[in-house]
Amino acid sequence: MNRARFQLLATAAMMMVAASDKKLFDTGPSKVYAKPITKSDLPRWDVNGEIIYAKDEKTATKYAKKRGLWRPGTIVKPIK
């Protein structure tokens, strides 16, 4: 084994050892994830006595229609 090949092999071995040490290359988390919106974070809406969680009246009406709770003339009102 000649000198250049030995130096290359030794350098590669040192790089592998250094890469396995987490303290040397710790840059912290790469992404910051936003907290997901849960049901308890959304306002509550009353539709014919049923409670729907939605961000606004239009969305609450849409969810009520999907669930079969909404009929023409139904009032969607917020619950405090």
C-alpha positions as CSV (number, residue, x, y, z in Angstrom):
1,M,0.0,0.0,0.0
2,N,1.6,3.3,-1.0
3,R,1.6,6.4,1.0
4,A,-1.2,8.3,-0.9
5,R,-3.6,5.4,-0.6
6,F,-2.9,5.0,3.2
7,Q,-3.5,8.7,3.8
8,L,-6.8,8.6,1.8
9,L,-7.9,5.5,3.9
10,A,-6.9,7.2,7.2
11,T,-8.7,10.4,6.2
12,A,-11.9,8.5,5.3
13,A,-11.8,6.6,8.6
14,M,-11.4,9.9,10.6
15,M,-14.3,11.5,8.6
16,M,-16.5,8.5,9.4
17,V,-15.7,8.8,13.1
18,A,-16.3,12.5,13.1
19,A,-19.7,12.1,11.3
20,S,-20.9,9.6,13.9
21,D,-20.4,12.2,16.7
22,K,-23.7,14.0,16.9
23,K,-22.3,17.0,18.9
24,L,-20.1,18.1,16.1
25,F,-22.8,18.4,13.4
26,D,-25.9,19.2,15.5
27,T,-27.6,22.1,13.7
28,G,-30.9,21.6,15.6
29,P,-34.3,20.7,14.0
30,S,-34.4,21.3,10.3
31,K,-38.1,22.2,10.2
32,V,-40.4,23.9,12.7
33,Y,-43.8,22.3,12.6
34,A,-46.9,24.4,13.4
35,K,-49.3,23.1,16.1
36,P,-52.2,21.4,14.3
37,I,-55.6,22.9,14.8
38,T,-57.7,20.7,17.1
39,K,-61.4,20.6,17.6
40,S,-61.2,22.5,20.9
41,D,-59.4,25.4,19.2
42,L,-62.3,26.1,16.8
43,P,-65.5,28.1,17.7
44,R,-68.7,26.0,18.3
45,W,-71.8,26.5,16.2
46,D,-75.4,25.5,17.0
47,V,-77.4,24.0,14.2
48,N,-80.8,22.6,15.2
49,G,-79.5,21.7,18.6
50,E,-76.4,19.9,17.2
51,I,-72.9,21.3,17.9
52,I,-70.5,21.8,15.0
53,Y,-66.9,23.0,15.3
54,A,-65.9,25.3,12.4
55,K,-63.9,28.5,11.9
56,D,-66.8,30.6,10.6
57,E,-70.5,30.5,9.8
58,K,-70.0,29.6,6.1
59,T,-67.9,26.6,7.0
60,A,-70.3,25.6,9.8
61,T,-73.2,25.7,7.2
62,K,-71.2,23.6,4.8
63,Y,-70.5,20.9,7.5
64,A,-74.1,20.9,8.6
65,K,-75.2,20.3,5.0
66,K,-72.8,17.4,4.6
67,R,-74.1,15.8,7.8
68,G,-77.7,16.4,6.9
69,L,-78.5,18.7,9.7
70,W,-79.2,21.9,7.7
71,R,-82.5,22.7,6.1
72,P,-83.6,25.9,4.4
73,G,-84.3,28.6,6.9
74,T,-82.1,27.1,9.6
75,I,-80.2,29.6,11.7
76,V,-76.5,28.8,12.5
77,K,-75.5,30.7,15.6
78,P,-72.3,30.7,17.6
79,I,-72.1,29.2,21.1
80,K,-70.1,31.2,23.7
